[in-house]
Amino acid sequence: MSTATPPVSGKLFGLFCLASYLLSLSYGSTFLLSLLIGSRGGNEHDAGSVISAAMLSTFVAVIVSGHLSDLLGAARSVALFGILLVAASLGFAVTPGFGNLLMFFGLLLGLGWGVFYTLGPIIVASLVTPTQRAKYFALLSGSMMTGIGSGPLLGRAANALGYPVTTAFYVAATASLIGVLLFWRLDRHLKTASVQSAAVSRISWRAAAQVLSSRAVLPIIMVGLGGCVFGGLSSFQTSYAAARSLDYSLFFLGFMSAAISSRMLIASIVVKRDPLRASCLLSGLMMGSILMFGFVVDDGFSYLLAAVMLGIGYGLTYSVINALAANEAPVGTTAQSLLLFSLSYFIGVFGFPLLAGKIIVELGMSTLLRTVLAVASINWLITVGRLIWRRVATAGRCNGSEPFVVHQAPNRRGVDQRSTTHRNEEVPMNVDKTWKKKS
């Protein structure tokens, strides 16, 4: 009798993704803050300050989300804090001018989005086996990206129909409220469908130290750098498009369609390949898109093409490193690794816009693009470094630098008895030939 774990119910996971899409609209609408605040007399630095206020509250959200999950359940926790996303979207719409009240709603946004974004992958990790994670992480992130990309398009549609940009925030608030109700209703069904044993999700200094001293720290760093790229480009895309007489909706259409289609159609193929090679190639594609934004974009087609490249590069890289963060974490710390993964992402996506807005106001958009390119280059170099290190380590084993693995006498059946220290790694064939010559 087969003991393989069947995939999670398609209907249940579909509703989970729909609820995730609806909640994500509230965060996506924040990419219109630069436009909204500009219409009220503010500038990009002011918009960056509001967005970065969310970074402070996400620290709290990440720390408490694990405790909430253990106490109330992950889905119920998302539902409760999703109400804050509704309040934040309404607050952005109704607050006149620019002031501390907008900063307050930025803090609410960080709390709500932080809990949802952190617990979403943990819910997925509890529903599927480790071998299924990459696929289902891609489906979840694709749903979230659809909502994020739809937020700015709501503003463009409102403008085309003659409505103010605040209409997009009202629609996002309504959609998020529906998402809250769905998560509340799904809680019992998600718990029943869980295939993983109940594990403690709360973060601790000991668990954090375990994760950060393992290989999982590298994808955690990478997602923070990727968040800087995404947050820096997306938060001020309305300003970039206006400076070049372009339609900002082209960016979000291109980015969203590419990120979603690649995650839904290509991710299942990519995740079966070497994750280090895949992340290296995709990070390089992301760098290429930034070069296009800086030096090539001069019309609608090139603008759309650069957005598509960014969507594919960023979208697929995220899926790959999300799975790496879960699978490279020490045993028993998967949930904590995903918490730190989310925290790193929030530092980048919410923290970097503050610096980005200041750079735009004081030094111009071209300086911002060069800064984002430098960040993306560091991200790419991490993957290059991992590939080089792996090749050097493999070459060292081939050259006999680990004699305790290679120089084992054959047993009575004529089979090499290698150390179980490297039982998950294949010893290259040329090592076996070398041993045979020596023997």
C-alpha positions as a Markdown table, in Angstrom:
| # | Residue | x | y | z |
|---|---|---|---|---|
| 1 | Met | 0.0 | 0.0 | 0.0 |
| 2 | Ser | 1.4 | 3.4 | -1.0 |
| 3 | Thr | 2.3 | 5.8 | 1.8 |
| 4 | Ala | 2.9 | 8.8 | -0.4 |
| 5 | Thr | 1.1 | 11.9 | 0.7 |
| 6 | Pro | -1.5 | 13.0 | -1.8 |
| 7 | Pro | -1.5 | 16.6 | -3.0 |
| 8 | Val | -3.7 | 19.1 | -1.0 |
| 9 | Ser | -7.3 | 19.5 | -2.2 |
| 10 | Gly | -7.4 | 21.7 | -5.3 |
| 11 | Lys | -10.6 | 23.4 | -4.2 |
| 12 | Leu | -9.3 | 24.1 | -0.7 |
| 13 | Phe | -6.0 | 25.5 | -2.0 |
| 14 | Gly | -7.8 | 27.5 | -4.7 |
| 15 | Leu | -9.9 | 29.2 | -2.0 |
| 16 | Phe | -6.7 | 29.8 | 0.0 |
| 17 | Cys | -5.0 | 31.5 | -3.1 |
| 18 | Leu | -8.2 | 33.5 | -3.8 |
| 19 | Ala | -8.2 | 34.9 | -0.2 |
| 20 | Ser | -4.4 | 35.6 | -0.6 |
| 21 | Tyr | -5.1 | 37.5 | -3.8 |
| 22 | Leu | -7.8 | 39.7 | -2.2 |
| 23 | Leu | -5.6 | 40.6 | 0.8 |
| 24 | Ser | -2.7 | 41.4 | -1.5 |
| 25 | Leu | -4.7 | 44.1 | -3.2 |
| 26 | Ser | -4.3 | 46.3 | -0.1 |
| 27 | Tyr | -0.5 | 46.2 | -0.3 |
| 28 | Gly | -0.5 | 46.6 | -4.1 |
| 29 | Ser | -2.5 | 49.9 | -3.8 |
| 30 | Thr | 0.4 | 51.4 | -1.8 |
| 31 | Phe | 2.4 | 51.7 | -5.1 |
| 32 | Leu | -0.1 | 54.5 | -5.8 |
| 33 | Leu | 1.0 | 56.4 | -2.7 |
| 34 | Ser | 3.6 | 58.4 | -4.5 |
| 35 | Leu | 0.9 | 59.6 | -7.0 |
| 36 | Leu | -1.7 | 60.2 | -4.2 |
| 37 | Ile | 0.7 | 62.2 | -2.0 |
| 38 | Gly | 2.0 | 64.1 | -5.0 |
| 39 | Ser | -1.5 | 65.2 | -5.7 |
| 40 | Arg | -1.7 | 66.5 | -2.1 |
| 41 | Gly | 1.5 | 68.6 | -2.3 |
| 42 | Gly | 4.0 | 66.0 | -1.2 |
| 43 | Asn | 7.0 | 64.4 | -3.0 |
| 44 | Glu | 8.7 | 61.0 | -3.3 |
| 45 | His | 10.5 | 61.4 | 0.0 |
| 46 | Asp | 7.2 | 61.9 | 1.8 |
| 47 | Ala | 5.8 | 58.8 | 0.1 |
| 48 | Gly | 8.9 | 56.8 | 1.0 |
| 49 | Ser | 8.5 | 57.8 | 4.6 |
| 50 | Val | 4.9 | 56.5 | 4.8 |
| 51 | Ile | 5.9 | 53.2 | 3.1 |
| 52 | Ser | 9.0 | 52.8 | 5.4 |
| 53 | Ala | 6.8 | 53.3 | 8.5 |
| 54 | Ala | 5.5 | 49.8 | 7.7 |
| 55 | Met | 9.0 | 48.4 | 8.2 |
| 56 | Leu | 8.9 | 49.2 | 11.9 |
| 57 | Ser | 5.6 | 47.4 | 12.5 |
| 58 | Thr | 6.6 | 44.4 | 10.4 |
| 59 | Phe | 9.4 | 43.7 | 12.9 |
| 60 | Val | 6.6 | 43.4 | 15.5 |
| 61 | Ala | 4.4 | 41.4 | 13.1 |
| 62 | Val | 7.1 | 38.8 | 12.4 |
| 63 | Ile | 8.0 | 38.3 | 16.0 |
| 64 | Val | 4.4 | 37.9 | 17.2 |
| 65 | Ser | 3.0 | 36.0 | 14.2 |
| 66 | Gly | 4.5 | 32.7 | 15.3 |
| 67 | His | 3.1 | 33.2 | 18.8 |
| 68 | Leu | -0.3 | 34.0 | 17.3 |
| 69 | Ser | -0.1 | 31.0 | 15.0 |
| 70 | Asp | 0.6 | 28.7 | 18.0 |
| 71 | Leu | -2.2 | 30.3 | 20.0 |
| 72 | Leu | -5.0 | 30.9 | 17.5 |
| 73 | Gly | -4.0 | 29.1 | 14.4 |
| 74 | Ala | -2.3 | 30.6 | 11.3 |
| 75 | Ala | -5.5 | 31.3 | 9.2 |
| 76 | Arg | -7.4 | 32.9 | 12.1 |
| 77 | Ser | -4.3 | 35.1 | 12.9 |
| 78 | Val | -4.2 | 36.2 | 9.2 |
| 79 | Ala | -7.9 | 37.0 | 9.3 |
| 80 | Leu | -7.6 | 39.1 | 12.5 |
| 81 | Phe | -4.7 | 41.2 | 11.3 |
| 82 | Gly | -6.1 | 41.4 | 7.8 |
| 83 | Ile | -8.6 | 43.8 | 9.3 |
| 84 | Leu | -5.7 | 46.2 | 9.7 |
| 85 | Leu | -5.1 | 46.0 | 6.0 |
| 86 | Val | -8.7 | 47.1 | 5.4 |
| 87 | Ala | -8.2 | 50.0 | 7.9 |
| 88 | Ala | -5.0 | 51.1 | 6.3 |
| 89 | Ser | -6.5 | 51.2 | 2.8 |
| 90 | Leu | -9.4 | 53.2 | 4.0 |
| 91 | Gly | -7.1 | 55.5 | 6.0 |
| 92 | Phe | -5.0 | 56.3 | 2.9 |
| 93 | Ala | -8.1 | 57.2 | 1.0 |
| 94 | Val | -9.8 | 59.5 | 3.5 |
| 95 | Thr | -6.9 | 61.2 | 5.2 |
| 96 | Pro | -6.5 | 64.7 | 3.8 |
| 97 | Gly | -3.1 | 66.2 | 3.0 |
| 98 | Phe | 0.1 | 64.6 | 4.3 |
| 99 | Gly | 1.0 | 64.2 | 7.9 |
| 100 | Asn | 1.4 | 61.9 | 10.9 |
| 101 | Leu | -1.9 | 60.2 | 10.3 |
| 102 | Leu | -0.7 | 58.7 | 7.1 |
| 103 | Met | 2.3 | 57.4 | 8.9 |
| 104 | Phe | 0.0 | 55.7 | 11.4 |
| 105 | Phe | -1.9 | 53.9 | 8.6 |
| 106 | Gly | 1.5 | 52.9 | 7.3 |
| 107 | Leu | 2.2 | 51.2 | 10.6 |
| 108 | Leu | -1.2 | 49.4 | 10.4 |
| 109 | Leu | -0.3 | 48.3 | 6.9 |
| 110 | Gly | 3.0 | 46.8 | 8.1 |
| 111 | Leu | 1.3 | 44.9 | 10.9 |
| 112 | Gly | -1.4 | 43.4 | 8.7 |
| 113 | Trp | 0.8 | 42.6 | 5.7 |
| 114 | Gly | 3.6 | 41.3 | 7.9 |
| 115 | Val | 1.4 | 38.7 | 9.7 |
| 116 | Phe | -0.2 | 37.6 | 6.4 |
| 117 | Tyr | 3.0 | 37.4 | 4.4 |
| 118 | Thr | 4.8 | 35.6 | 7.1 |
| 119 | Leu | 2.1 | 33.0 | 8.0 |
| 120 | Gly | 1.1 | 32.3 | 4.4 |
| 121 | Pro | 4.1 | 30.2 | 3.5 |
| 122 | Ile | 4.0 | 28.5 | 6.9 |
| 123 | Ile | 0.4 | 27.4 | 6.1 |
| 124 | Val | 1.6 | 26.0 | 2.8 |
| 125 | Ala | 4.5 | 24.2 | 4.5 |
| 126 | Ser | 2.0 | 22.5 | 6.8 |
| 127 | Leu | -0.2 | 21.4 | 3.9 |
| 128 | Val | 2.3 | 19.7 | 1.7 |
| 129 | Thr | 5.5 | 17.6 | 1.9 |
| 130 | Pro | 9.0 | 19.1 | 1.5 |
| 131 | Thr | 9.2 | 17.8 | -2.1 |
| 132 | Gln | 5.9 | 19.7 | -2.9 |
| 133 | Arg | 6.9 | 23.0 | -1.3 |
| 134 | Ala | 8.5 | 24.7 | -4.3 |
| 135 | Lys | 5.4 | 24.1 | -6.5 |
| 136 | Tyr | 2.9 | 25.3 | -3.9 |
| 137 | Phe | 5.0 | 28.2 | -2.8 |
| 138 | Ala | 5.0 | 29.3 | -6.4 |
| 139 | Leu | 1.2 | 29.1 | -6.6 |
| 140 | Leu | 0.9 | 31.1 | -3.4 |
| 141 | Ser | 3.4 | 33.8 | -4.4 |
| 142 | Gly | 1.7 | 33.9 | -7.9 |
| 143 | Ser | -1.6 | 34.6 | -6.3 |
| 144 | Met | -0.1 | 37.3 | -4.0 |
| 145 | Met | 1.7 | 38.9 | -6.9 |
| 146 | Thr | -1.5 | 39.0 | -8.9 |
| 147 | Gly | -3.1 | 41.0 | -6.1 |
| 148 | Ile | 0.0 | 43.2 | -5.7 |
| 149 | Gly | 0.1 | 44.0 | -9.4 |
| 150 | Ser | -3.7 | 44.6 | -9.6 |
| 151 | Gly | -3.6 | 47.3 | -7.0 |
| 152 | Pro | -1.9 | 50.0 | -9.2 |
| 153 | Leu | -4.0 | 48.9 | -12.2 |
| 154 | Leu | -7.1 | 49.8 | -10.2 |
| 155 | Gly | -5.7 | 53.3 | -10.0 |
| 156 | Arg | -5.1 | 53.5 | -13.7 |
| 157 | Ala | -8.6 | 52.1 | -14.4 |
| 158 | Ala | -10.1 | 54.7 | -12.0 |
| 159 | Asn | -8.3 | 57.5 | -13.8 |
| 160 | Ala | -9.5 | 56.3 | -17.2 |
| 161 | Leu | -13.1 | 56.2 | -16.0 |
| 162 | Gly | -12.8 | 59.7 | -14.5 |
| 163 | Tyr | -12.6 | 58.7 | -10.8 |
| 164 | Pro | -10.0 | 59.9 | -8.3 |
| 165 | Val | -7.1 | 57.7 | -7.4 |
| 166 | Thr | -8.6 | 57.2 | -3.9 |
| 167 | Thr | -11.1 | 54.9 | -5.6 |
| 168 | Ala | -8.4 | 52.2 | -5.9 |
| 169 | Phe | -7.9 | 52.3 | -2.1 |
| 170 | Tyr | -11.7 | 51.9 | -1.5 |
| 171 | Val | -11.8 | 48.9 | -3.8 |
| 172 | Ala | -8.7 | 47.4 | -2.2 |
| 173 | Ala | -10.3 | 47.8 | 1.3 |
| 174 | Thr | -13.5 | 46.0 | 0.1 |
| 175 | Ala | -11.5 | 43.2 | -1.5 |
| 176 | Ser | -9.4 | 42.7 | 1.7 |
| 177 | Leu | -12.5 | 42.5 | 3.8 |
| 178 | Ile | -13.7 | 39.6 | 1.7 |
| 179 | Gly | -10.3 | 38.0 | 2.0 |
| 180 | Val | -10.5 | 38.3 | 5.8 |
| 181 | Leu | -13.8 | 36.5 | 5.9 |
| 182 | Leu | -12.5 | 33.7 | 3.7 |
| 183 | Phe | -9.4 | 33.1 | 5.9 |
| 184 | Trp | -11.6 | 33.0 | 9.0 |
| 185 | Arg | -13.9 | 30.3 | 7.4 |
| 186 | Leu | -10.9 | 28.3 | 6.0 |
| 187 | Asp | -9.2 | 27.9 | 9.3 |
| 188 | Arg | -10.8 | 24.6 | 10.3 |
| 189 | His | -10.4 | 23.1 | 6.8 |
| 190 | Leu | -6.7 | 24.1 | 6.6 |
| 191 | Lys | -6.0 | 22.5 | 10.0 |
| 192 | Thr | -7.8 | 19.3 | 8.9 |
| 193 | Ala | -5.8 | 19.1 | 5.7 |
| 194 | Ser | -2.4 | 19.6 | 7.4 |
| 195 | Val | 0.0 | 16.8 | 6.7 |
| 196 | Gln | 2.8 | 18.0 | 8.9 |
| 197 | Ser | 2.9 | 17.4 | 12.6 |
| 198 | Ala | 2.2 | 20.4 | 14.8 |
| 199 | Ala | 5.3 | 22.4 | 15.2 |
| 200 | Val | 6.1 | 25.4 | 17.2 |
| 201 | Ser | 6.1 | 28.5 | 14.9 |
| 202 | Arg | 7.2 | 31.1 | 17.4 |
| 203 | Ile | 10.7 | 32.6 | 16.9 |
| 204 | Ser | 13.4 | 32.4 | 19.6 |
| 205 | Trp | 17.0 | 33.5 | 19.8 |
| 206 | Arg | 18.2 | 29.9 | 19.8 |
| 207 | Ala | 16.2 | 29.0 | 16.7 |
| 208 | Ala | 17.3 | 32.2 | 14.9 |
| 209 | Ala | 20.9 | 31.5 | 15.7 |
| 210 | Gln | 20.5 | 27.9 | 14.3 |
| 211 | Val | 19.0 | 29.2 | 11.1 |
| 212 | Leu | 21.5 | 32.1 | 10.6 |
| 213 | Ser | 24.4 | 29.7 | 11.1 |
| 214 | Ser | 23.2 | 27.4 | 8.4 |
| 215 | Arg | 23.1 | 27.6 | 4.6 |
| 216 | Ala | 19.6 | 29.0 | 4.9 |
| 217 | Val | 21.1 | 32.4 | 5.8 |
| 218 | Leu | 22.1 | 32.9 | 2.1 |
| 219 | Pro | 18.6 | 32.8 | 0.6 |
| 220 | Ile | 17.4 | 34.9 | 3.6 |
| 221 | Ile | 20.0 | 37.6 | 2.6 |
| 222 | Met | 19.0 | 37.3 | -1.0 |
| 223 | Val | 15.3 | 37.9 | -0.5 |
| 224 | Gly | 16.2 | 41.1 | 1.4 |
| 225 | Leu | 18.3 | 42.4 | -1.5 |
| 226 | Gly | 15.6 | 41.3 | -3.9 |
| 227 | Gly | 13.0 | 43.2 | -1.8 |
| 228 | Cys | 15.1 | 46.4 | -2.1 |
| 229 | Val | 15.0 | 46.0 | -5.9 |
| 230 | Phe | 11.3 | 45.3 | -6.0 |
| 231 | Gly | 10.4 | 48.0 | -3.5 |
| 232 | Gly | 12.7 | 50.6 | -5.0 |
| 233 | Leu | 11.4 | 50.2 | -8.6 |
| 234 | Ser | 7.7 | 49.5 | -7.8 |
| 235 | Ser | 7.1 | 52.2 | -5.2 |
| 236 | Phe | 8.2 | 55.0 | -7.5 |
| 237 | Gln | 7.3 | 53.7 | -10.9 |
| 238 | Thr | 4.7 | 56.4 | -11.3 |
| 239 | Ser | 7.5 | 59.0 | -10.9 |
| 240 | Tyr | 9.7 | 57.1 | -13.4 |
| 241 | Ala | 7.0 | 56.8 | -16.0 |
| 242 | Ala | 6.0 | 60.5 | -15.6 |
| 243 | Ala | 9.6 | 61.6 | -16.1 |
| 244 | Arg | 9.8 | 59.7 | -19.4 |
| 245 | Ser | 6.2 | 60.4 | -20.6 |
| 246 | Leu | 5.2 | 56.7 | -20.3 |
| 247 | Asp | 2.1 | 55.0 | -18.9 |
| 248 | Tyr | 3.0 | 53.4 | -15.5 |
| 249 | Ser | 0.3 | 50.8 | -16.1 |
| 250 | Leu | 2.6 | 49.2 | -18.7 |
| 251 | Phe | 5.1 | 48.4 | -16.0 |
| 252 | Phe | 2.6 | 46.7 | -13.7 |
| 253 | Leu | 0.9 | 44.9 | -16.6 |
| 254 | Gly | 4.2 | 43.6 | -17.9 |
| 255 | Phe | 5.7 | 42.8 | -14.5 |
| 256 | Met | 2.5 | 41.1 | -13.1 |
| 257 | Ser | 1.8 | 39.1 | -16.2 |
| 258 | Ala | 5.4 | 37.8 | -16.5 |
| 259 | Ala | 5.7 | 37.1 | -12.7 |
| 260 | Ile | 2.4 | 35.2 | -12.6 |
| 261 | Ser | 2.7 | 33.3 | -15.8 |
| 262 | Ser | 6.3 | 32.3 | -15.1 |
| 263 | Arg | 5.4 | 31.1 | -11.5 |
| 264 | Met | 2.4 | 29.2 | -12.7 |
| 265 | Leu | 3.8 | 27.7 | -15.9 |
| 266 | Ile | 7.6 | 27.6 | -15.6 |
| 267 | Ala | 8.2 | 27.4 | -11.9 |
| 268 | Ser | 7.3 | 23.7 | -11.8 |
| 269 | Ile | 10.1 | 23.1 | -14.4 |
| 270 | Val | 12.6 | 25.5 | -12.8 |
| 271 | Val | 12.3 | 24.0 | -9.3 |
| 272 | Lys | 13.3 | 20.6 | -10.6 |
| 273 | Arg | 16.6 | 22.0 | -11.9 |
| 274 | Asp | 19.7 | 22.9 | -9.9 |
| 275 | Pro | 18.4 | 25.7 | -7.6 |
| 276 | Leu | 21.8 | 27.5 | -7.5 |
| 277 | Arg | 22.2 | 27.6 | -11.2 |
| 278 | Ala | 18.6 | 28.7 | -11.6 |
| 279 | Ser | 18.9 | 31.5 | -9.1 |
| 280 | Cys | 22.2 | 32.7 | -10.7 |
| 281 | Leu | 20.6 | 32.9 | -14.2 |
| 282 | Leu | 17.4 | 34.5 | -12.9 |
| 283 | Ser | 19.3 | 37.1 | -10.8 |
| 284 | Gly | 21.3 | 37.9 | -13.9 |
| 285 | Leu | 18.1 | 38.5 | -15.8 |
| 286 | Met | 16.9 | 40.8 | -13.1 |
| 287 | Met | 20.1 | 42.8 | -13.4 |
| 288 | Gly | 19.6 | 43.0 | -17.2 |
| 289 | Ser | 16.1 | 44.5 | -16.7 |
| 290 | Ile | 17.5 | 47.2 | -14.4 |
| 291 | Leu | 20.1 | 48.1 | -17.1 |
| 292 | Met | 17.2 | 48.4 | -19.5 |
| 293 | Phe | 15.4 | 50.8 | -17.2 |
| 294 | Gly | 18.5 | 52.9 | -16.9 |
| 295 | Phe | 19.8 | 53.0 | -20.4 |
| 296 | Val | 17.4 | 51.5 | -23.0 |
| 297 | Val | 13.8 | 52.4 | -22.2 |
| 298 | Asp | 12.6 | 55.2 | -24.3 |
| 299 | Asp | 9.2 | 54.0 | -25.6 |
| 300 | Gly | 6.2 | 51.9 | -24.5 |
| 301 | Phe | 7.6 | 48.6 | -26.0 |
| 302 | Ser | 11.0 | 48.8 | -24.4 |
| 303 | Tyr | 9.3 | 49.8 | -21.1 |
| 304 | Leu | 7.0 | 46.8 | -21.3 |
| 305 | Leu | 10.0 | 44.5 | -22.2 |
| 306 | Ala | 12.0 | 45.7 | -19.2 |
| 307 | Ala | 9.1 | 45.1 | -16.9 |
| 308 | Val | 8.6 | 41.5 | -18.3 |
| 309 | Met | 12.3 | 40.7 | -17.8 |
| 310 | Leu | 12.0 | 42.0 | -14.2 |
| 311 | Gly | 8.9 | 40.0 | -13.6 |
| 312 | Ile | 10.4 | 36.7 | -14.8 |
| 313 | Gly | 13.8 | 37.3 | -13.0 |
| 314 | Tyr | 12.4 | 38.5 | -9.7 |
| 315 | Gly | 9.3 | 36.2 | -9.8 |
| 316 | Leu | 11.1 | 32.9 | -10.3 |
| 317 | Thr | 14.1 | 33.8 | -8.2 |
| 318 | Tyr | 11.8 | 34.4 | -5.2 |
| 319 | Ser | 10.2 | 31.0 | -5.6 |
| 320 | Val | 13.5 | 29.2 | -5.8 |
| 321 | Ile | 15.1 | 30.9 | -2.8 |
| 322 | Asn | 11.9 | 30.6 | -0.8 |
| 323 | Ala | 12.2 | 26.8 | -1.2 |
| 324 | Leu | 15.9 | 27.0 | -0.4 |
| 325 | Ala | 15.2 | 28.8 | 2.9 |
| 326 | Ala | 12.8 | 26.1 | 3.9 |
| 327 | Asn | 14.8 | 23.1 | 2.8 |
| 328 | Glu | 18.3 | 24.3 | 3.9 |
| 329 | Ala | 17.1 | 25.2 | 7.4 |
| 330 | Pro | 18.2 | 22.8 | 10.3 |
| 331 | Val | 15.8 | 20.1 | 11.2 |
| 332 | Gly | 12.9 | 21.5 | 13.2 |
| 333 | Thr | 13.4 | 25.1 | 12.3 |
| 334 | Thr | 11.6 | 25.4 | 9.0 |
| 335 | Ala | 8.9 | 27.7 | 10.4 |
| 336 | Gln | 11.5 | 29.9 | 12.0 |
| 337 | Ser | 13.5 | 30.0 | 8.8 |
| 338 | Leu | 10.5 | 31.2 | 6.9 |
| 339 | Leu | 9.8 | 33.9 | 9.6 |
| 340 | Leu | 13.4 | 35.2 | 9.1 |
| 341 | Phe | 12.9 | 35.0 | 5.3 |
| 342 | Ser | 9.8 | 37.2 | 5.6 |
| 343 | Leu | 11.6 | 39.6 | 8.0 |
| 344 | Ser | 14.5 | 40.0 | 5.6 |
| 345 | Tyr | 12.0 | 40.7 | 2.7 |
| 346 | Phe | 10.2 | 43.3 | 4.7 |
| 347 | Ile | 13.4 | 45.1 | 5.6 |
| 348 | Gly | 14.1 | 45.4 | 1.9 |
| 349 | Val | 10.7 | 46.1 | 0.4 |
| 350 | Phe | 9.6 | 48.6 | 3.2 |
| 351 | Gly | 12.9 | 50.0 | 4.3 |
| 352 | Phe | 14.6 | 50.7 | 1.0 |
| 353 | Pro | 11.8 | 53.1 | -0.3 |
| 354 | Leu | 12.8 | 55.6 | 2.4 |
| 355 | Leu | 16.3 | 55.8 | 1.0 |
| 356 | Ala | 15.0 | 55.6 | -2.6 |
| 357 | Gly | 12.6 | 58.5 | -2.1 |
| 358 | Lys | 15.4 | 60.7 | -0.7 |
| 359 | Ile | 17.7 | 59.7 | -3.6 |
| 360 | Ile | 15.1 | 60.7 | -6.2 |
| 361 | Val | 14.4 | 64.1 | -4.5 |
| 362 | Glu | 18.1 | 65.0 | -4.0 |
| 363 | Leu | 20.0 | 63.2 | -6.7 |
| 364 | Gly | 17.5 | 62.2 | -9.4 |
| 365 | Met | 16.0 | 59.0 | -10.8 |
| 366 | Ser | 19.1 | 57.9 | -12.6 |
| 367 | Thr | 21.1 | 57.8 | -9.4 |
| 368 | Leu | 18.4 | 55.6 | -7.9 |
| 369 | Leu | 18.6 | 53.2 | -10.8 |
| 370 | Arg | 22.4 | 52.9 | -10.4 |
| 371 | Thr | 21.9 | 52.2 | -6.7 |
| 372 | Val | 19.3 | 49.5 | -7.4 |
| 373 | Leu | 21.7 | 48.0 | -10.0 |
| 374 | Ala | 24.4 | 47.8 | -7.3 |
| 375 | Val | 22.1 | 46.0 | -4.9 |
| 376 | Ala | 21.0 | 43.5 | -7.7 |
| 377 | Ser | 24.7 | 42.9 | -8.5 |
| 378 | Ile | 25.4 | 41.9 | -4.9 |
| 379 | Asn | 22.4 | 39.6 | -5.0 |
| 380 | Trp | 23.8 | 37.9 | -8.2 |
| 381 | Leu | 27.3 | 37.6 | -6.8 |
| 382 | Ile | 26.0 | 35.6 | -3.9 |
| 383 | Thr | 24.7 | 33.0 | -6.3 |
| 384 | Val | 28.0 | 33.1 | -8.3 |
| 385 | Gly | 29.9 | 32.6 | -5.0 |
| 386 | Arg | 27.8 | 29.6 | -4.0 |
| 387 | Leu | 28.4 | 28.0 | -7.4 |
| 388 | Ile | 32.1 | 28.5 | -7.3 |
| 389 | Trp | 32.3 | 27.2 | -3.7 |
| 390 | Arg | 30.4 | 24.1 | -4.6 |
| 391 | Arg | 32.7 | 23.5 | -7.6 |
| 392 | Val | 35.8 | 23.9 | -5.5 |
| 393 | Ala | 34.4 | 21.6 | -2.8 |
| 394 | Thr | 33.5 | 19.0 | -5.5 |
| 395 | Ala | 37.0 | 19.3 | -7.0 |
| 396 | Gly | 38.5 | 18.8 | -3.6 |
| 397 | Arg | 36.7 | 15.5 | -3.1 |
| 398 | Cys | 37.7 | 14.4 | -6.6 |
| 399 | Asn | 41.3 | 15.1 | -5.8 |
| 400 | Gly | 41.2 | 13.0 | -2.6 |
| 401 | Ser | 41.0 | 15.8 | -0.1 |
| 402 | Glu | 38.6 | 13.6 | 1.9 |
| 403 | Pro | 40.5 | 10.3 | 2.1 |
| 404 | Phe | 38.2 | 8.9 | 4.8 |
| 405 | Val | 35.5 | 8.9 | 2.2 |
| 406 | Val | 37.5 | 7.5 | -0.7 |
| 407 | His | 40.0 | 5.1 | 0.7 |
| 408 | Gln | 37.7 | 2.5 | 2.1 |
| 409 | Ala | 38.5 | -1.1 | 1.5 |
| 410 | Pro | 35.8 | -3.0 | -0.3 |
| 411 | Asn | 33.6 | -5.3 | 1.7 |
| 412 | Arg | 33.2 | -8.9 | 1.1 |
| 413 | Arg | 30.7 | -8.3 | -1.6 |
| 414 | Gly | 33.1 | -6.0 | -3.5 |
| 415 | Val | 31.2 | -2.8 | -2.8 |
| 416 | Asp | 32.9 | 0.3 | -1.5 |
| 417 | Gln | 31.9 | 1.2 | 2.1 |
| 418 | Arg | 32.0 | 5.0 | 2.1 |
| 419 | Ser | 31.4 | 7.1 | 5.1 |
| 420 | Thr | 27.8 | 8.0 | 5.7 |
| 421 | Thr | 28.9 | 11.6 | 6.4 |
| 422 | His | 28.3 | 12.3 | 2.7 |
| 423 | Arg | 25.6 | 9.8 | 2.1 |
| 424 | Asn | 23.5 | 12.3 | 0.2 |
| 425 | Glu | 26.3 | 13.2 | -2.2 |
| 426 | Glu | 27.4 | 11.1 | -5.1 |
| 427 | Val | 31.1 | 10.4 | -5.4 |
| 428 | Pro | 32.3 | 11.2 | -8.9 |
| 429 | Met | 33.2 | 8.2 | -11.1 |
| 430 | Asn | 36.8 | 9.3 | -11.6 |
| 431 | Val | 37.3 | 8.8 | -7.8 |
| 432 | Asp | 36.3 | 5.2 | -8.1 |
| 433 | Lys | 38.7 | 4.7 | -11.0 |
| 434 | Thr | 41.5 | 6.2 | -9.0 |
| 435 | Trp | 40.8 | 4.0 | -6.0 |
| 436 | Lys | 40.8 | 0.9 | -8.3 |
| 437 | Lys | 44.2 | 1.8 | -9.7 |
| 438 | Lys | 45.6 | 2.3 | -6.2 |
| 439 | Ser | 44.1 | -1.0 | -4.9 |
